[in-house]
Amino acid sequence: MSRYRGPRLRVVRRLGDLPGLTRKAARHAYPPGQHGQARKKRSEFAIQLEEKQKLRFNYGITERQLVRYVRRARRVSGSTGQVLLQLLEMRLDNTIFRLGMAPTIPAARQLVNHGHITVNDRVVSIASYQCRSGDVISVRPRDNSRQLVEANLQFPGLANIPTHLEFDKNKMTARVNGVAEREWVALQINELLVIEYYSRRA
């Protein structure tokens, strides 16, 4: 499955701060390219597209995956935008990132894909696994797995652990106590614009 492997700071300059994509800060506040500093009046479509791209790049998902998440969110009762954010926040790779076990979501995905993480005492190597209330997430009891996570915990990506997660650093074990709440989403985004963008496309 194709993922973005290009320059990350270029994306950050265009879309704004994306804590899940990179920890680096861009030197320039304006978008990249020859016309980056030119002030243009953006259309409504351009604003919606930007918000959608923020979600894609921050959580490291493809367009097809995002369309699937939007369709799933529509089937659930409640605010579609809020449900969409909850589905993305409850992915295993994002949960590992929010616990501080990895500095970014791509790094968390690599931990999961390489079999360093267990959920309910079973190795789960699928980054898109949806964490549920009651799940126990832990690091495999192997020296290299523990060393990797211990090194990452020295410099976590985000300072605070969300209220729906509990983490015991000594045992390298976390517990999911519920669903992610909207105020704990680290991304500055208007999810309603994303839903509007997909209203005619998905």
C-alpha positions as CSV (number, residue, x, y, z in Angstrom):
1,M,0.0,0.0,0.0
2,S,1.5,3.4,-1.0
3,R,2.4,5.8,1.7
4,Y,3.9,9.3,1.5
5,R,7.7,9.0,1.6
6,G,8.7,12.5,0.4
7,P,10.0,15.5,2.4
8,R,7.9,15.9,5.5
9,L,8.7,19.5,6.3
10,R,7.4,20.5,2.9
11,V,4.0,19.1,3.9
12,V,4.2,20.8,7.3
13,R,4.9,24.2,5.6
14,R,1.9,23.7,3.4
15,L,-0.6,22.3,5.9
16,G,0.6,23.5,9.3
17,D,1.8,21.6,12.4
18,L,1.3,17.8,12.1
19,P,2.6,16.2,15.3
20,G,2.0,12.7,14.0
21,L,4.1,13.2,10.9
22,T,7.3,14.8,12.2
23,R,8.7,16.4,15.3
24,K,10.8,18.9,13.3
25,A,9.6,22.5,12.9
26,A,9.8,24.3,9.6
27,R,12.1,27.4,9.3
28,H,9.6,29.3,7.1
29,A,5.9,29.9,8.0
30,Y,4.8,30.2,4.4
31,P,4.1,27.3,1.9
32,P,6.9,26.0,-0.2
33,G,7.4,26.7,-3.9
34,Q,7.9,29.7,-6.1
35,H,4.5,31.3,-5.2
36,G,4.5,30.2,-1.6
37,Q,4.7,33.8,-0.3
38,A,2.0,35.2,-2.6
39,R,-1.2,35.8,-0.9
40,K,-4.0,34.1,-2.7
41,K,-7.7,34.0,-1.9
42,R,-8.4,30.3,-1.4
43,S,-11.7,28.8,-2.5
44,E,-14.0,26.8,-0.3
45,F,-12.9,23.6,-2.0
46,A,-9.2,24.4,-1.4
47,I,-9.9,24.8,2.4
48,Q,-11.8,21.5,2.5
49,L,-9.0,19.8,0.6
50,E,-6.4,21.1,3.0
51,E,-8.3,19.8,6.1
52,K,-8.7,16.4,4.4
53,Q,-4.9,16.3,3.6
54,K,-4.1,17.2,7.2
55,L,-5.9,14.0,8.3
56,R,-4.2,11.9,5.7
57,F,-0.7,13.0,6.3
58,N,-0.9,13.2,10.1
59,Y,-2.3,9.7,10.5
60,G,-0.3,8.3,7.6
61,I,-3.3,6.8,5.7
62,T,-4.1,6.5,2.0
63,E,-7.0,8.2,0.3
64,R,-8.8,4.8,0.0
65,Q,-8.4,4.2,3.7
66,L,-9.8,7.6,4.6
67,V,-12.8,7.1,2.4
68,R,-13.5,3.8,4.2
69,Y,-13.2,5.5,7.6
70,V,-15.7,8.3,6.4
71,R,-18.2,5.6,5.3
72,R,-17.8,3.8,8.6
73,A,-18.3,7.0,10.6
74,R,-21.5,7.8,8.6
75,R,-23.0,4.4,9.7
76,V,-22.5,5.3,13.4
77,S,-25.0,7.5,15.2
78,G,-23.7,10.8,16.4
79,S,-21.5,13.5,14.9
80,T,-19.9,12.0,11.8
81,G,-16.8,14.2,12.1
82,Q,-16.2,13.3,15.8
83,V,-16.7,9.6,15.1
84,L,-14.2,9.8,12.2
85,L,-11.6,11.4,14.5
86,Q,-12.3,8.7,17.2
87,L,-11.8,5.9,14.6
88,L,-8.4,7.4,13.6
89,E,-7.3,8.1,17.2
90,M,-8.1,4.5,18.2
91,R,-5.8,2.9,15.5
92,L,-3.0,0.9,17.1
93,D,-0.2,2.9,15.5
94,N,-1.7,6.2,16.8
95,T,-2.2,4.7,20.3
96,I,1.4,3.6,20.5
97,F,2.4,7.2,19.5
98,R,0.1,8.8,22.1
99,L,1.6,6.5,24.8
100,G,5.1,7.9,23.9
101,M,6.5,4.6,22.8
102,A,7.4,6.2,19.4
103,P,8.3,9.8,18.4
104,T,5.9,9.8,15.4
105,I,3.1,7.8,13.9
106,P,5.3,6.4,11.1
107,A,7.8,5.2,13.8
108,A,4.9,3.7,15.8
109,R,3.8,1.9,12.6
110,Q,7.2,0.4,12.2
111,L,7.2,-0.9,15.8
112,V,3.9,-2.6,15.1
113,N,4.8,-4.0,11.7
114,H,8.1,-5.5,13.1
115,G,6.2,-7.4,15.7
116,H,7.4,-5.5,18.8
117,I,3.8,-4.9,20.2
118,T,1.3,-7.3,21.7
119,V,-2.4,-6.7,22.3
120,N,-4.0,-8.9,24.9
121,D,-0.8,-11.1,24.9
122,R,-1.0,-11.6,21.1
123,V,1.5,-10.1,18.7
124,V,-0.4,-7.7,16.4
125,S,1.5,-6.5,13.4
126,I,-1.4,-4.6,11.7
127,A,-1.0,-0.8,12.3
128,S,-4.7,-0.1,11.5
129,Y,-6.0,-2.5,14.3
130,Q,-8.8,-0.7,16.1
131,C,-8.1,-0.6,19.9
132,R,-11.2,-1.3,22.0
133,S,-12.0,-0.5,25.6
134,G,-10.3,-3.2,27.8
135,D,-7.4,-3.9,25.5
136,V,-4.0,-4.4,27.1
137,I,-1.2,-3.2,25.0
138,S,2.4,-4.2,25.9
139,V,5.9,-4.4,24.5
140,R,7.1,-8.0,23.7
141,P,9.4,-9.3,26.4
142,R,12.5,-9.3,24.2
143,D,15.6,-7.3,24.8
144,N,15.6,-5.4,21.5
145,S,11.9,-4.6,21.7
146,R,12.2,-3.1,25.2
147,Q,15.4,-1.2,24.4
148,L,13.7,0.4,21.4
149,V,10.7,1.5,23.4
150,E,12.8,2.6,26.4
151,A,14.9,4.9,24.1
152,N,11.7,6.4,22.6
153,L,10.2,7.0,26.0
154,Q,13.1,9.3,26.8
155,F,11.9,11.8,24.2
156,P,8.1,11.2,23.6
157,G,6.4,12.9,20.7
158,L,3.7,14.5,22.8
159,A,4.0,15.3,26.5
160,N,0.6,14.2,27.8
161,I,-1.1,10.8,27.7
162,P,-4.9,11.1,26.9
163,T,-7.4,10.2,29.6
164,H,-8.7,7.1,27.8
165,L,-5.2,5.4,28.2
166,E,-3.3,4.2,31.2
167,F,0.4,3.5,31.0
168,D,2.8,1.7,33.4
169,K,6.3,2.6,32.2
170,N,8.0,0.0,34.5
171,K,6.0,-2.9,33.1
172,M,5.8,-1.3,29.6
173,T,2.0,-2.1,29.6
174,A,-0.9,0.2,28.7
175,R,-4.6,-0.3,29.1
176,V,-7.4,1.3,26.9
177,N,-10.2,2.5,29.2
178,G,-12.5,4.0,26.6
179,V,-12.8,6.0,23.4
180,A,-10.6,9.0,22.6
181,E,-12.3,12.3,23.4
182,R,-12.3,15.2,20.9
183,E,-10.3,17.6,23.2
184,W,-7.4,15.1,23.2
185,V,-6.9,15.2,19.5
186,A,-3.5,16.9,19.0
187,L,-4.3,18.0,15.5
188,Q,-5.7,21.5,14.8
189,I,-8.5,20.5,12.3
190,N,-12.1,21.3,11.4
191,E,-13.5,17.8,10.9
192,L,-16.8,19.1,9.5
193,L,-15.0,20.4,6.4
194,V,-13.6,16.9,5.8
195,I,-17.1,15.5,6.0
196,E,-18.3,18.2,3.6
197,Y,-15.5,17.4,1.2
198,Y,-16.6,13.7,1.0
199,S,-20.3,14.5,1.0
200,R,-20.3,14.3,-2.9
201,R,-17.3,12.0,-3.3
202,A,-17.8,9.1,-0.9
